[in-house]
Amino acid sequence: MTAAKQGRAKAPARRDENRDPVSLLRRMWVIRAFEEKVSALYAAREIVGLLHLGIGQEAVAVGVCGMLDADDLVYGGHRSHGHAIAKGADLNRLMAELAGRATGYCRGKGGSMHVVAAETGFVTASGVVGGTVPLALGAAFAAREKGVGRVAVVFFGDGAGQTGPFHESLNIASLWGLPVIFVCENNGYAEFTPLSAHTKVERLARHAETYGIPSATVDGNDILAVRKAMGRAVDNARAGKGPTFVECLTYRLRGHYEGDPGKYRELSQLADWKKKDPIARFTRVLKRRRAASAKDFEEAEGDARALVEAAAEFALASPWPEPEETGTQVWA
Ligand SMILES: Cc1ncc(C[n+]2csc(CCOP(=O)(O)OP(=O)(O)O)c2C)c(N)n1
């Protein structure tokens, strides 16, 4: 069976295979198309529960994961469909998980916020804000003890940067020189609270400084800037030089959750950020550099939408988990 038939969006096996700019654009399109479809299925009540979309933040997911090897480990949070896809998650199984079906990654028991796609190196998402930051330290510690040269990456938001586990993790990662990369998606809001109302530290990377960790703050809607910062971070982690903090300034173009009326932000702010859409922006870069043909651009979006439609069909045709399964795979 081909990768496309399995619902896999040609995930990078190794960082070196991932230099083709068109493949980066294609991967961003897969994430965008996937989340737009999920939004439509949610409106149709085919997907239920709380749903957080990362539309507008695709350059961070693809920029970061594209610099990793297949066996590097990635931890997400509550807004992590894009992170899982960028690390190579199978679209069919991911969509089925969101739709609560037995063919999903966690047999439909995890849903949007608790996806585990272990064989891709996407270890887990989590609904506990800041909760996966210390978990990534464990993976980094194990990798170092085993001497396997693997790195661990954790994605989190600016809100998570105000939690206790985040600060404890930075301190220990620095002290022990762990091969972990902290990727902060600073999208300016924690739920409905603007950054200025939850901290006086406007740049989260300043916390890294406090704990003696090198950092970079980059335009998170510029995939090339994200890749550059990540390249350095990964090289340092693999060379035994310890952690790096990469702060990506970005914006979510959807509400905090699907159905969020969004009254806490100005429409003009949204319109300004739409102009900085990471996909449109990278498309413009490629056009300027004549790095892709008109057909490449058309196919990048078209193929992504076709893959996602197939994933939705697969998910909705899949069986529900049996009621007897309720108590299995549950650790209690
Ligand atoms: C420990 C914990 N506290 C509070 C919440 C409620 N909560 C859900 S999302 C969220 C905001 C998170 O903001 P941020 O980390 O910036 O991520 P973003 O939503 O912007 O991606 C909060 C407070 C939670 N899920 N877990």
PDBQT file of the ligand as one rigid body, heavy atoms in Angstrom, charges set to zero:
ROOT
HETATM    1  C1  LIG A 401      -3.026  22.944  34.107  1.00  0.00    +0.000 C 
HETATM    2  C2  LIG A 401      -4.116  23.607  33.304  1.00  0.00    +0.000 A 
HETATM    3  N1  LIG A 401      -4.576  24.816  33.676  1.00  0.00    +0.000 NA
HETATM    4  C3  LIG A 401      -5.551  25.432  32.970  1.00  0.00    +0.000 A 
HETATM    5  C4  LIG A 401      -6.097  24.811  31.877  1.00  0.00    +0.000 A 
HETATM    6  C5  LIG A 401      -7.184  25.524  31.045  1.00  0.00    +0.000 C 
HETATM    7  N2  LIG A 401      -6.596  25.970  29.793  1.00  0.00    +0.000 N 
HETATM    8  C6  LIG A 401      -6.790  25.292  28.639  1.00  0.00    +0.000 A 
HETATM    9  S1  LIG A 401      -5.987  25.990  27.337  1.00  0.00    +0.000 SA
HETATM   10  C7  LIG A 401      -5.405  27.229  28.317  1.00  0.00    +0.000 A 
HETATM   11  C8  LIG A 401      -4.548  28.340  27.719  1.00  0.00    +0.000 C 
HETATM   12  C9  LIG A 401      -3.273  27.852  27.192  1.00  0.00    +0.000 C 
HETATM   13  O1  LIG A 401      -2.614  28.907  26.566  1.00  0.00    +0.000 OA
HETATM   14  P1  LIG A 401      -1.268  28.672  25.829  1.00  0.00    +0.000 P 
HETATM   15  O2  LIG A 401      -0.379  27.818  26.633  1.00  0.00    +0.000 OA
HETATM   16  O3  LIG A 401      -0.751  30.010  25.453  1.00  0.00    +0.000 OA
HETATM   17  O4  LIG A 401      -1.643  27.831  24.531  1.00  0.00    +0.000 OA
HETATM   18  P2  LIG A 401      -2.588  28.241  23.296  1.00  0.00    +0.000 P 
HETATM   19  O5  LIG A 401      -3.986  27.899  23.713  1.00  0.00    +0.000 OA
HETATM   20  O6  LIG A 401      -2.393  29.672  23.032  1.00  0.00    +0.000 OA
HETATM   21  O7  LIG A 401      -2.140  27.370  22.188  1.00  0.00    +0.000 OA
HETATM   22  C10 LIG A 401      -5.808  27.092  29.623  1.00  0.00    +0.000 A 
HETATM   23  C11 LIG A 401      -5.454  28.019  30.705  1.00  0.00    +0.000 C 
HETATM   24  C12 LIG A 401      -5.619  23.535  31.530  1.00  0.00    +0.000 A 
HETATM   25  N3  LIG A 401      -6.096  22.872  30.475  1.00  0.00    +0.000 N 
HETATM   26  N4  LIG A 401      -4.619  22.958  32.245  1.00  0.00    +0.000 NA
ENDROOT
TORSDOF 0
